[in-house]
Amino acid sequence: MSNRAIVLAICVILAVEISAEETRVMNAQGKYAATFPTNWIIWGPDSLGAVGATTYPKDSAAGGGIVPPGEASITIYTDAKGTATLDQWIAQSLRFTEEVRRATIAPRKSGAAIKSYIEIEARDDVAPGIYYRTVTDYFKRGNRLFAIRLEYKEGDPRASEYRAALGSVVNTFSPY
């Protein structure tokens, strides 16, 4: 077998494994679809149309839905209040958190439904000395505003794994 055939065979196997490790979720209420890692537990949609996924069972979350240490959550939601602009919605969302980083990102995946988004990393003080990180990707598609939010405890050694999962959800998001 030639080297080219071996590489092609490996690529086909990886594509099958990658797609076997993802779950496509269609939200009729929010009118969008996205793909989550299959080892995450899918929740929702809730009364506002938000869909979420966690690395932990819901009953493991502390009162108020705080993500347990060593775990993460990703939530997709729309602007339920009908805020006039994306900037106004972002400003409202950041009222009680400390903004750490802001960037405008254009996904590298060709044919992606999201052409660019604003990613904001924020630090949330949930108790004295206990901080959580949120990374939220905000974007507008047509006349609708969307956000995809990752949350985890600050200092978690799996943060890069969680961020990769967020990137996958963003790159597979498609409104309909």
Buried (B, 14 or more C-beta within 10 A) or exposed (E): EEEEEEEEEEEEEEEEEEEEEBBEBEBEBBEBBBBBBEEBBEBBBEEEBBBBBBBBEEEEBEEEEBBBEEBBBBBBBBBEEEBEEBEEBBEEBBEEBEEEEEEEBEBEEEEBBBEEBBBBBBBBEBEEEEEBBBBBBBBBBEEEBBBBBBBBBBEBEBBEEBBEBBBBBBBBBBBE
